[in-house]
């Protein structure tokens, strides 16, 4: 049984107010466990140790000898950490597997998870070199790889003598100490830093903003940029970038040339394909097509003057390696640096918060003690299909904009109203409250809609009832009495959607809001996908609705949780050609209401 060891390292900052506040943890996992286990905070990823961070004064920081020292210290430290595994990399070790059988296991170095600056350190290359193919992106006639220089392997058309300042100071990669290991083949793709924060946020979004500022007057440009900023993306985290990807195209469509929109469409398609937990050959073909379109359409940024010098960018260049690396390592989502960043919370930041914060010299000791005191298994998941108490605050206090993991069980989907109701509970017999509520949500026929809904629920099995079949009926035939009407500010949709936020069973949840004021501002009424035809793939099997009200009532002792929605309809039978997105419009009656 071959067991590849997955490694990952990522510097993190635990404080900006006290002393030496950076740590450089190294994490370890094994390749033969599923992605959902690795992301579930159940010790699928463990802390291996901390790398030293040498410090010096600013004058010596760029000294060649000091830089060589701490580059080699990194590799020597990694080699020492993994030293105990080296004998089992050539001689099988008998181990007991989880299924109870004993097997002879051989270990080996597997993919290494790191962002680009650390990839450059690990690959012993200078900035702007590609760590996978090991060549300088910004080609210079006097450039040779340091490996080629050391082994005197000539490159066609390139002299063998180059300035020593053009390559790393001959640091020896830690993989040289282990069999079957080449760091240039082990660096894994990184969705978070290469694609989402890199190619999308740092590159395309920045270029679009530069084009808008150059194309429009200052006032017009500020208006367009404010339209983007008002969505709350002024401070950028990984989650902010992921959220912006969902809405960025419709925000900038019409303000920039169609070719730029097509560039964004191709890049976002590429990201979402790579993001999948399962990627097959057909997906790779679509991936190659998206990459080809991205390279073709991005030329508009060069011709428009935004990128006059071209696209010699390591993180964009990395896209060409994804097809090959997916075939080598599997789906990149299981090797993304978001795994190590999320591990920082349990492994570094929470223990550090429990340490003596005013004496930074003891922080490393405190972190180690904190880890030893931590139980073996601390699942960071919801253990039932309902939300915890911390998620059941009023919607105006709920700051979550994204879903979270649910442990299971695995079901298709279900929706639960929040356990905490809104500020008012209406007695239905007091018609004045009903009228006020109807005015508040702009639906004068609210009472009639609820009566029709209740009539359908009471007579849904009556096939001879014309009213139940059509959803309508005379006013005299509709029920008139309800015990009470309780309002809610939100609901939780729990559904099966294997992803980077899902739990062990592939389940995750999203909070749906329907409130008249959100964070002391305008109301927030979320839109939802409603599956109306499960036999049809994609958007053709869904309808779109905007939730205007969550409420519940009782009738004859039966509890009815409800959502009042406004329906949307598809404007076309296929996505928009430029944006690649489906366009919908509100569904109205014949009189336009």
C-alpha positions in Angstrom: 0.0 0.0 0.0 1.5 3.3 -1.1 0.7 6.2 1.1 1.7 9.7 -0.3 2.3 12.3 2.4 0.6 15.6 1.7 2.5 18.6 3.1 1.4 22.2 3.4 2.9 25.4 4.9 1.6 28.9 5.2 2.7 31.8 7.3 0.0 33.3 9.5 -0.3 36.4 11.7 -1.9 36.1 15.1 -1.7 39.7 16.2 -0.7 43.1 15.0 -0.1 44.6 18.4 2.4 42.5 20.3 6.0 41.6 19.5 6.8 38.8 17.1 3.4 37.9 15.7 4.1 35.6 12.8 4.1 31.8 12.8 5.0 29.4 10.0 3.2 26.1 10.6 3.7 23.0 8.5 0.8 20.6 8.2 0.6 17.0 7.1 -2.1 14.8 5.7 -2.3 11.5 3.7 -3.6 11.2 0.2 -5.8 8.1 0.6 -8.6 9.9 2.5 -11.5 11.8 1.0 -11.6 15.6 0.6 -14.6 16.0 2.9 -12.6 14.3 5.7 -9.6 16.6 5.1 -11.8 19.7 5.3 -13.9 18.6 8.2 -11.5 19.5 11.0 -11.4 15.9 12.2 -7.6 15.5 12.2 -7.5 14.6 8.5 -4.8 17.4 8.6 -2.4 17.6 11.5 0.2 20.1 12.6 3.7 18.7 11.9 5.7 21.6 13.4 6.7 25.2 13.1 9.4 26.5 10.7 11.8 29.1 12.1 11.5 32.7 10.9 14.9 34.3 11.1 15.0 38.0 11.6 17.6 40.6 11.2 17.8 44.4 10.7 16.7 46.0 7.4 20.2 46.6 6.3 21.1 42.9 6.4 17.8 41.6 5.2 18.9 41.6 1.6 22.3 40.3 2.2 23.1 37.3 0.0 24.6 35.2 2.8 21.6 35.8 5.2 19.1 35.0 2.4 21.0 31.8 1.6 21.0 30.9 5.3 17.3 31.1 5.8 16.5 29.5 2.4 18.6 26.5 3.3 17.2 26.5 6.9 13.7 26.1 5.4 14.7 23.0 3.4 16.9 21.5 6.2 14.0 21.9 8.7 11.6 20.1 6.4 14.1 17.3 5.8 14.5 16.9 9.6 10.7 16.9 10.2 10.3 14.1 7.7 13.4 12.1 8.6 11.5 9.4 10.6 9.6 8.5 7.5 12.6 8.0 5.3 13.3 4.3 6.2 9.6 3.4 5.3 10.0 5.0 1.9 12.1 2.2 0.7 11.4 -0.7 3.2 7.7 -1.6 3.7 6.3 -1.1 7.2 3.5 -3.4 8.4 0.5 -1.2 9.6 -3.0 -1.9 10.6 -5.6 -0.3 8.3 -8.9 1.1 9.5 -10.7 -2.0 8.1 -8.7 -4.2 10.5 -6.4 -5.7 7.9 -2.6 -5.5 8.2 -0.8 -4.2 5.1 2.7 -3.5 4.1 2.9 0.3 3.6 5.4 2.3 1.7 5.4 6.0 2.2 6.4 8.7 -0.2 6.3 12.5 -0.6 3.1 13.6 -2.2 1.7 17.0 -3.3 2.9 20.1 -1.4 0.3 22.8 -0.7 1.7 26.4 -0.8 1.0 29.8 -2.3 3.3 31.3 -4.9 5.9 33.0 -2.6 6.5 29.7 -0.7 6.5 27.7 -4.0 9.4 29.9 -5.1 11.2 29.2 -1.9 10.5 25.5 -2.1 11.5 25.2 -5.8 14.7 27.3 -5.1 13.8 29.8 -7.8 13.6 33.5 -8.0 10.3 35.5 -8.3 8.6 35.3 -11.7 9.9 31.8 -12.4 7.5 29.0 -12.9 8.0 26.4 -10.1 6.5 23.6 -12.1 8.4 23.9 -15.4 11.2 25.9 -13.9 11.8 28.6 -16.4 11.6 32.4 -16.1 8.3 33.8 -17.4 9.9 37.1 -18.4 12.3 35.5 -20.9 15.8 37.0 -21.0 18.5 35.8 -23.4 21.0 35.2 -20.6 18.7 33.1 -18.3 19.4 29.5 -17.4 17.9 27.4 -14.8 20.1 26.9 -11.8 19.7 23.1 -12.2 21.0 23.4 -15.7 23.9 25.6 -14.6 25.0 23.1 -11.9 24.8 20.2 -14.3 26.1 22.1 -17.3 23.1 21.1 -19.4 22.9 23.8 -22.1 19.7 25.4 -23.3 19.4 25.9 -27.1 20.4 29.5 -28.0 21.3 30.5 -24.4 24.9 30.9 -23.1 25.9 28.9 -20.1 27.3 31.9 -18.2 24.8 34.0 -16.3 24.9 36.4 -13.3 24.7 34.5 -10.0 22.1 37.1 -8.8 19.7 35.5 -11.4 19.1 32.3 -9.5 18.7 31.3 -5.9 21.9 30.8 -4.0 22.3 27.1 -4.7 19.9 26.0 -1.9 19.4 22.3 -1.9 15.7 21.3 -2.0 14.5 19.1 0.9 13.2 16.6 -1.6 16.8 15.7 -2.5 17.0 13.8 0.8 14.2 11.4 -0.1 13.5 8.8 -2.8 11.1 9.3 -5.7 10.7 13.1 -4.9 11.1 16.1 -7.1 9.8 19.4 -5.7 9.0 20.7 -9.2 6.6 17.9 -9.8 5.1 17.9 -6.3 3.9 21.5 -6.0 0.1 21.3 -6.2 -2.3 23.7 -7.9 -3.8 26.3 -5.6 -7.4 27.4 -6.3 -7.4 30.1 -3.6 -4.2 32.0 -4.3 -3.6 31.2 -8.0 -7.2 31.5 -9.3 -9.5 33.3 -6.9 -7.2 35.8 -5.2 -4.7 35.8 -8.1 -6.0 35.6 -11.6 -9.5 36.9 -10.7 -9.2 39.4 -7.9 -5.6 40.8 -8.3 -5.5 40.6 -12.0 -8.9 40.8 -13.9 -10.8 42.8 -11.3 -7.9 45.3 -11.0 -7.6 45.6 -14.8 -11.4 46.2 -15.2 -11.2 49.0 -12.6 -8.2 50.5 -14.4 -10.2 50.4 -17.7 -13.2 52.0 -16.2 -11.1 54.8 -14.6 -9.4 55.4 -18.0 -12.6 55.1 -20.1 -15.1 57.2 -18.1 -14.9 60.6 -16.4 -14.0 60.7 -12.7 -17.6 61.0 -11.6 -18.9 58.3 -13.9 -16.1 56.0 -13.0 -16.7 56.5 -9.3 -20.4 55.8 -9.7 -19.7 52.5 -11.4 -17.1 51.5 -8.9 -19.4 52.5 -6.0 -22.0 50.2 -7.5 -19.5 47.4 -7.1 -18.2 48.5 -3.6 -21.7 48.9 -2.2 -22.0 45.1 -2.2 -19.5 45.1 0.7 -16.2 44.1 -1.0 -13.8 46.8 0.2 -11.8 44.4 2.4 -10.8 41.4 0.6 -10.6 37.9 2.0 -10.9 34.6 0.2 -14.6 34.4 1.0 -15.1 37.9 -0.3 -13.4 37.0 -3.6 -15.5 33.9 -3.9 -18.7 35.9 -3.3 -17.8 38.6 -5.7 -17.3 36.0 -8.5 -21.0 35.2 -8.3 -22.1 38.8 -9.0 -19.2 40.5 -10.7 -20.2 39.9 -14.3 -23.8 41.4 -14.1 -22.3 44.4 -12.2 -19.8 45.3 -14.8 -21.7 44.2 -17.9 -22.5 47.2 -20.1 -19.7 49.3 -18.6 -16.9 47.4 -20.4 -16.4 45.9 -23.9 -18.0 42.5 -24.5 -14.6 41.0 -25.1 -13.7 41.8 -21.4 -16.9 40.2 -20.3 -16.1 37.1 -22.3 -12.6 37.0 -20.6 -14.3 37.0 -17.2 -16.8 34.4 -18.3 -14.1 32.1 -19.5 -12.0 32.5 -16.3 -14.9 32.0 -14.0 -16.0 28.9 -15.9 -12.4 27.6 -15.6 -12.4 28.3 -11.8 -15.8 26.6 -11.2 -14.7 23.5 -13.2 -11.5 23.2 -11.2 -13.4 23.7 -8.0 -15.4 20.5 -8.4 -14.7 17.6 -6.1 -15.0 15.2 -9.1 -13.4 15.9 -12.5 -13.7 13.5 -15.4 -12.3 13.6 -18.9 -15.3 15.5 -20.2 -14.7 18.2 -17.6 -11.1 18.4 -18.6 -12.1 19.0 -22.3 -14.4 21.8 -21.1 -11.6 23.1 -19.0 -9.2 23.3 -21.9 -11.9 25.1 -24.0 -12.4 27.7 -21.2 -8.6 28.2 -21.0 -8.3 28.7 -24.7 -11.1 31.3 -24.7 -9.5 33.1 -21.7 -6.2 33.4 -23.5 -7.9 34.6 -26.7 -10.2 37.1 -25.1 -7.8 38.6 -22.6 -5.9 40.2 -25.4 -8.4 43.1 -25.1 -6.6 44.2 -22.0 -3.4 44.5 -24.0 -4.9 46.3 -27.0 -6.8 48.7 -24.7 -3.7 49.8 -23.0 -4.5 48.3 -19.6 -1.7 45.6 -19.9 0.6 47.0 -22.7 3.5 44.8 -21.6 1.6 41.5 -21.8 0.8 38.8 -19.3 4.0 37.5 -17.8 2.3 36.7 -14.5 3.1 33.5 -12.6 -0.4 33.0 -11.2 -2.0 33.3 -14.6 0.7 31.2 -16.2 -0.1 28.4 -13.7 -3.5 27.8 -15.5 -1.7 26.0 -18.3 -0.5 23.3 -15.8 -3.9 22.5 -14.3 -4.9 19.8 -16.8 -1.7 17.9 -16.2 -1.7 18.4 -12.5 -5.3 17.3 -12.2 -4.4 14.0 -14.0 -1.4 13.7 -11.6 -3.0 14.7 -8.3 -6.8 14.5 -8.8 -9.3 17.4 -8.1 -7.4 20.5 -6.9 -10.0 21.3 -4.3 -8.6 18.6 -2.1 -5.1 20.3 -2.2 -6.1 23.9 -2.0 -4.4 26.3 0.5 -7.8 27.1 1.9 -7.4 23.8 3.8 -4.2 25.0 5.6 -5.6 28.5 6.2 -8.7 27.1 7.9 -6.4 24.8 10.0 -4.7 27.9 11.3 -7.8 28.6 13.5 -7.5 25.4 15.5 -3.8 24.9 15.3 -2.4 28.4 15.9 -4.9 31.2 16.5 -7.2 29.7 19.1 -4.2 28.3 21.2 -2.5 31.7 20.8 -5.6 33.5 22.2 -5.3 31.2 25.3 -1.7 32.1 25.7 0.0 34.9 27.6 -0.5 37.5 24.9 1.6 40.2 26.6 4.7 37.9 26.6 5.2 36.9 22.9 8.4 35.0 23.7 6.2 32.3 25.3 3.6 32.1 22.5 5.2 29.1 20.8 5.2 27.2 24.1 1.6 28.1 24.7 0.6 26.9 21.3 2.2 23.6 21.8 0.6 23.2 25.2 -2.8 24.2 23.7 -2.5 21.6 21.0 -1.6 18.9 23.6 -4.6 19.8 25.7 -6.9 19.8 22.6 -9.0 16.6 22.4 -8.1 14.1 19.7 -11.3 14.7 17.7 -13.0 18.1 17.8 -15.5 18.1 14.9 -16.1 21.7 13.7 -19.5 20.7 12.2 -23.2 20.9 12.9 -24.2 17.6 14.4 -27.8 17.7 13.3 -30.0 19.1 10.5 -30.7 22.2 12.4 -28.6 25.2 13.1 -26.9 25.9 16.4 -28.1 28.6 18.8 -25.4 31.0 17.6 -27.0 31.1 14.2 -30.5 31.8 15.4 -30.1 35.5 16.1 -32.3 38.1 14.3 -31.3 38.6 10.7 -30.2 42.1 11.3 -27.5 40.7 13.7 -26.6 37.8 11.5 -23.3 38.6 9.8 -23.0 35.4 7.8 -23.0 35.7 4.1 -22.1 32.2 3.2 -23.0 28.6 4.0 -21.4 26.2 6.4 -20.9 22.5 6.8 -23.5 20.1 8.1 -22.5 16.7 9.4 -25.5 14.8 7.9 -27.4 12.7 7.3 -27.3 12.9 3.5 -30.6 14.0 2.1 -31.5 15.9 -1.1 -32.7 19.1 0.7 -35.0 20.5 3.3 -35.8 24.0 4.7 -36.4 25.0 8.3 -37.6 28.3 9.6 -35.3 29.9 12.2 -36.1 28.9 15.7 -36.3 32.5 16.9 -39.3 34.4 15.5 -39.5 38.0 14.6 -40.7 40.8 16.8 -44.4 40.4 16.2 -46.9 37.6 16.4 -50.2 38.5 14.8 -53.5 37.2 15.9 -55.2 36.5 12.6 -58.6 37.6 13.8 -57.3 41.2 14.1 -57.5 42.1 10.4 -55.8 45.4 10.9 -52.4 43.6 11.5 -52.9 41.6 8.3 -53.5 44.8 6.3 -50.4 46.4 7.8 -48.3 43.4 7.0 -49.7 43.2 3.4 -48.8 46.9 2.9 -45.3 46.4 4.3 -44.5 43.7 1.7 -46.5 45.3 -1.1 -49.0 42.5 -1.5 -52.6 43.6 -0.9 -53.9 40.1 -1.6 -51.8 38.4 1.1 -54.8 37.2 3.0 -56.4 35.7 -0.1 -53.1 33.9 -1.0 -52.8 32.4 2.4 -56.5 31.3 2.3 -55.9 29.6 -1.1 -52.8 27.9 0.2 -54.6 26.6 3.2 -57.5 25.4 1.1 -55.1 23.5 -1.2 -53.4 21.9 1.8 -56.8 20.8 3.2 -58.1 19.5 0.0 -55.0 18.4 -2.0 -56.2 14.8 -2.1 -59.6 15.8 -3.4 -59.3 15.2 -7.1 -62.9 16.4 -7.7 -62.3 19.8 -6.2 -61.8 22.3 -9.0 -60.6 24.8 -6.5 -57.9 22.5 -5.2 -56.7 21.7 -8.7 -56.5 25.3 -9.9 -55.3 26.8 -6.6 -58.3 29.3 -6.7 -61.9 29.3 -5.6 -64.7 31.5 -4.5 -64.1 33.6 -1.4 -66.9 31.8 0.4 -65.2 28.4 -0.2 -61.9 29.5 1.4 -61.2 28.9 5.1 -61.3 32.1 7.2 -59.9 31.3 10.6 -56.3 31.0 11.8 -55.2 30.8 15.4 -52.1 33.0 15.0 -49.5 34.2 12.4 -45.8 34.2 13.5 -43.2 36.1 11.4 -39.6 35.0 10.9 -36.6 36.9 9.6 -34.8 34.0 8.0 -34.8 30.3 7.2 -32.1 27.7 6.8 -31.9 25.7 3.5 -29.9 22.4 4.1 -29.0 20.6 0.9 -26.7 18.0 -0.7 -24.0 19.9 -2.6 -20.5 18.3 -2.2 -18.1 21.3 -2.1 -15.3 22.9 -0.1 -17.8 24.0 2.6 -19.8 20.7 2.9 -19.6 18.3 5.7 -18.7 14.6 5.8 -22.0 13.6 4.0 -21.7 16.3 1.4 -24.3 18.5 3.2 -24.2 22.2 3.7 -26.6 25.0 4.6 -27.4 28.5 3.5 -29.3 31.1 5.5 -32.1 32.8 3.5 -33.1 36.3 4.7 -36.4 38.3 4.3 -36.2 41.5 6.4 -37.4 45.0 5.9 -34.1 46.5 7.1 -30.6 45.0 7.0 -27.8 46.4 9.1 -29.6 49.7 9.6 -30.1 50.0 5.8 -32.6 48.9 3.2 -34.4 45.6 3.4 -32.9 42.3 2.3 -35.0 39.8 0.4 -32.9 36.9 -0.8 -33.6 35.0 -4.0 -33.7 31.2 -4.1 -33.5 28.4 -6.5 -36.5 26.1 -6.4 -36.3 22.7 -8.1 -39.3 22.2 -10.2 -38.1 19.5 -12.6 -35.4 17.2 -11.2 -35.2 15.3 -14.5 -33.7 18.3 -16.3 -30.1 19.3 -15.8 -28.9 22.7 -14.8 -31.0 25.9 -14.7 -33.7 24.4 -16.9 -34.8 22.3 -13.9 -35.0 25.3 -11.5 -37.3 28.3 -11.1 -36.2 31.5 -9.4 -38.1 33.3 -6.7 -37.5 36.2 -4.3 -38.6 35.6 -0.7 -40.7 38.4 0.6 -41.9 36.9 3.9 -41.3 33.9 6.2 -44.1 33.1 8.5 -46.0 30.2 10.1 -49.5 29.7 11.4 -51.7 27.0 12.9 -55.0 25.8 11.7 -57.0 23.1 13.6 -53.9 22.3 15.5 -51.7 21.8 12.4 -48.6 23.9 12.0 -47.9 25.4 8.6 -44.4 26.9 8.0 -44.6 29.1 4.9 -42.7 31.5 2.6 -44.3 34.1 0.5 -42.4 34.6 -2.7 -42.4 36.6 -6.0 -41.7 34.4 -9.0 -39.3 35.1 -11.8 -39.3 33.7 -15.3 -36.5 32.9 -17.8 -36.3 35.5 -20.6 -34.6 33.0 -23.0 -34.2 29.3 -23.4 -30.4 29.5 -23.0 -27.8 31.6 -21.2 -26.8 35.0 -22.4 -24.0 34.7 -25.1 -21.7 37.3 -23.5 -22.1 36.8 -19.8 -22.8 33.1 -19.9 -25.6 33.7 -17.3 -29.3 33.1 -17.4 -31.4 36.2 -17.5 -34.7 36.3 -15.6 -37.4 38.9 -15.1 -40.2 39.2 -12.5 -43.3 37.3 -13.4 -46.4 39.5 -13.6 -50.2 39.2 -14.1 -51.8 40.4 -17.3 -52.5 43.7 -15.8 -48.8 44.2 -15.1 -49.0 43.7 -11.3 
